Amino acid sequence: MRGTTVWSRVRGGAAVTGVLAAVLLTAACHTDGPQANAAASPSPTNAARTASAPTTNASATSAPATAGPVVALGDSYTVGGLLPLASAAKPPGCLRSAKAYPVLVAQALHAQLTDVACTNAGVKEMTGPQKTYLGTNPAQLAAVKPSDRLVLLSLGGDDLGFLNVLQQCMKVSVTAPSGSPCKAHYTAGGTDQLAAGVTTETAKIAQVLTAIKERAPRARVVVVGYPDMFPQAGGCWPAVPIASGDIAYLRGIELSANAMLATDAEAAGATFVNTYSPTIGHDFCQKESTRDVEGLVPGSLALPFHPNVRGQQAMATAVLAALKS
C-alpha cells in the first residue's frame, strides 16, 4: 500500500515527520548492493536471487517441501518496509526488509528467493517499471521464470488507494468522531466508491495471476491476503483519528478486498492465504506489545498502517501452514 503517500500528505504531527525522516535517512544509507538478501547480479530481474538463509521462527514447525526458487511480487505489505531495511536492497526506494514474510518463508523452505516487490506497487507495476524516490524497480513480472516453483503475491491495496482513503477518513473524523463521516463521503450520490473499486480490481488481479501462470507454469502461486487492520468493535480516536463508525465501514472494505483476492486465486488455480483471521485482535488499536499492524504513529520501526515485525511473522506462519495443505 502507498505508505509513502501517507507520509508525504499527513503532516499533522512531528512524530510522523520523524518517521519519514528515518525512512529517508535509512534508505540513503543503503544504496549499494543488489535486491534484498541477494547475491550480486548484472541482470535487473535476477538481482534479487538469493541463497538460503538461516532458519527463523517462521519455520518452528516442520517446513513443507518446496524445490526450486521462490519469487515475491507485490506491494508494501510484501516488502515489510523499515523492519529494518535490507542493506543490499535495490532500488532502496522499494523499502524491502530482511524481515518481510517472503524472506521468512524462503528461509523456512531453504529456498532461493527473488524479491522484486516494491512499496506503492499496483497492477501496472507488474508489467511496467516503477520509479521510486531512490531508484527504479523493473517490471515485477519480468522476474518470474519457468524454473520458479513458488510465487508469493500481495497486491491490490495500492490500486484501491487504501492509505489515501485512510488519510481522508482521518481528515473528516473531527466532524463526527463517533459517527461515519468517511462512509458518508465515499457513498455520497448512492454509489460506494470503495466497494466499486474492489469490484474493478477483480479483473486486474485475475490478469496478473494468468500472466504468472504463463511465465511459471510449474510454480505454485500463493496470493497472500491482508491482515486485520481494524478493531472488531469501536475505535481508538484520537490515537488513530478515524471515527468509530468508519472503522466498521473500512473493516468491511478490507474484508471485501480479501474476498476478491480469494475468489481470483481460486479461479486461477492458485492458493489464497487468509492472514486476516490469525491477526484478529492484533489491530492498530491494540497495545504495542499485542498489535501486528501499526497505526498512524508506529510504536516500532514500521510504516504507518502496515504490519510490524510480529505481523510479518504472522503472515509468514500463515503462508507456511497453507503450503503444507
N, C-alpha and C positions, 0 to 999 in steps of 0.2 A: 504494500500500500504506500501511498505517497507521503511518507513521513517527512521528507524534506519540505513539502508544501506546507505542512503544519508548522514547521519551524519558521519558515520564511514569512508566514502570514499571522501566526498567533504571537502577538508582540506584547501581550498584556502583563507578563511577569518577568522579572530578572532571572528567575530560575530557568525558564525555558530558553532565554537568551544564552544562559550559561551552558545549557545542553548543546545548543547549536555551536557555540564556540569550541566546546570539547570535541564535537564531531569533526569540525574543520581542522582543528589542531591535530587530532589523532590521525585523520586521513592524510594530512600533509606530511606526516612523519613516516608514512608507509607507502612511498611512491616507487619502490624498487621491487623487482621480483615478479613472478607470474601469478596466476589466479590463486584463490585461497587454497592453502595446503598443497601446493602443486610443485612439481619439478619444472625447471625452465624449459620452454619450447618456443621455436620461432613461429609456430602456427597459432593464430588467434583462437581457433576452435579447440586446439589441443593444449593451450597454455594452462588450463586448469587440471590437466591429467595428473593425478597424484597417486603415490603408492599407499599401501595400507598404513594405518597409524595405530598407535596403542589403543587397546580397548578402553571404553568409557563405561559409565554407569548404565548407558542405554543397552548394553549387552549383558546385563546382570543375569538375565535368563538366557537359555541357550539360543544362539542366533540361528535363523533359518539358513539353509544352504543356498547361496546365490553365486553362481560362477559368472565371471566376466565383469566388465566395467559398469559403473553407476554414473548417471548423468542427473544433475539437478537443474531444473528450469523454474523460472517464476519471478516473484516479486520480493518485497522486503520481508515478508513472513518466511520466505525461503532462505534469505541471506543471513538473518539473525544479526542485523547491524548493531555494532557497538558492544558486542558481548565478550570480548572486545573485538576490534577489527583484526582480521588476519593480516599479518605483516607482509605476506607475499601476494596479497590480492591485487589483481589488475583487471580493469581500472579501479583505483582506490575509491572512486566516486560511487561504486556499486555498494560499498559498505559491507562486504561479505565478512562473516565471522567464522573462526575456527570452532565455535560452539553452536553453530546452526544445526538444525536437525538433519540435513543431508550429510553433514560431516560425521555426526554421531552414528547415523545409520551405516554409512560406509565403513566406519571404524569397526562397528559391531560385526559387520559381514566380512571384514578383512578384504575389502574390495577397493579397487581403484576408483577414484571419484573425479568427474569433470563437473565443476561448479560454475555455471555461467549465469546464474540468477542475478538479478540486479534490482536494487531499490528503485521504485517508481515504474517498474516494467508492467506493461499491459499486453494485450494480444498482439498489437502491432510490433512490439519489440521482439516477438518470436521470429519474425521474418525480416526485420529491418534493424539497422544499428541504432543504438541509444546513446545519446550524448549525456554525460553526467557533468557535475561541476569539476570533476577531476578525471578526464579521460572518456573515451568512447567504448562502449561494450558492443561487440559484434552481434549480429542476429543470433538469438539463442538457439534456434533450431539447427543452425549450421554445426553445432557441437554434437548433435545426435548422429551416431554412426551405426552401421549394420551390426557391428560386433558388440554393441551395448546390450546388457541383459536386464538392466533396471533403470527406469526413468522416473524421477520424482518431480511432481509439478504442483505448485501452489500458485493460483492465478485467478484474477477476476476483481479483486478489491480495488485496484487502481483504475480499471475501466469504469467501475461504478463511482469512482471519485469519493470513496467512503470517508477518507480523512478530511476531505474538503467539506463533506456533509457534517462531520463532527464539529468542524470549525463553525459552520453556520448554526448548528444546534447550540453550541456554547454562546454564540453571539446573541441569539434571541432568548436564551434561557432566563435572562434577568427580567423579562417581561412577565413571566409566569413560572417561577421555579417549581411549583407543584402541578403545573399543567402540561400541555403538549404543544407548545408554540412551534416547535420544529416540524412536527407532524402536520400542523395546520399549514405551514409554509410549503411543504412538499406535496400536499394533497389539494392545494388551492385549485379551484377550477374543476374538481371532480376526478382528476387523474392522479394516481400516486406515482410521482416521477421515479422514486427509488424502486418500487416494485416493477415498473415498466423497464427500468434499466436492467434489472435481473433477468427479465424475460428476453430482452435484446441480447444479453450476454450469452444466452444458451447456445445459439448457433455459432458464435465466435469460438467458444471453448470447444465445441464439437469439431470445428475445423482444425484447431490445434492438435487435438487428440488423433485425428485422422492423419495429419502430417507426421506426427511422431511415429505412428504405426508404419507408415510408408518408409520412413528412414531407418527404423529399427524394428523390423517385423518379428524378431525373436525376443524382443525385450518385454518384460513385464512393466506395464505403465501404471503408476500409482498416483492418483490425484489426492492430494492432502488438503482436507478442509480447514477452515479457520477455527481456532479455539474460542471458548466462551469469553467474550469481552465484557459483557454487561451483566450486572447482578440480576438474579431471578425475580427480585421484587424491590421496589423503591429505587433509590439512587444515593449519591453521596455529594450532592450540591452543598457548598460551593467548591469542595476539594476537586471534584471533576464537575464543572459547571454545565451539566446537562439536566434539563428539567425531568422530574421523576416520571411524568407521563411519556416523555420522549424516550426514556430508557426502554420501556416496553415496546415502543414502536420500532426503535432501532434494533432491538434484540430480534424482533420478528423479521426484519430485513436481513439480518445476518443469517438467521435460520433458513430463510428463503434462498439466499445465495448458496449456502451449503447444500440444500436440497437440489438446487440446479446443478451443482458440481457432481453430486452423487448420481443424478439421472443421466447426465452426459457421460460419466465414467461407465455406468452400466451399459449404455447404448454402444459404447466404443469397445466393450470387452476389457475395460480397464478396472483397476481396483480403487474404490473410494475408501479413504481412511477418515473416520469420524474422530476428530480431535476435540470436538465441542463437548461431548458428554463427559469425557475424562477430566475436563477442566472446569466443569460447573462448580461454582463455589470458590473459584480461584480468579475471579474477575478483577477489574481495576479498582473496585470499591473495597476490596479486602485489604487487610493489613499487609505491610511489606513482606512479612515472613510467610504469607499464605498465597498471595496473588501470583498468577502465572503471566498475566498481561498487565503492563504498566498503564497508568493514566496520563493526564496532561503533563504533570511534572513527575518523571520517573523517580522511584526511590532507589533504583540501582542503575548501573550503566546500561541503558537500553533506549531504543527510540520511543517517543511518546506513542501510546496506544498500540504497542507491539509486545510480543512475548519477551520476557526476560530469560535469563539462563534456565530457570526452572521450567518455564513454559516451553522452550525449545526442547528440553529434555523430555517433557511430557509428550510432545509431538513425535519425537524420535521413538519413544516407547510404543506409542500407538501404531506407528508405521511398522516397527519390527514385529509387533503382535499380528498385524494384518498379513505380513509376509509369511508367517508360519501357518496361516489358514489355507 
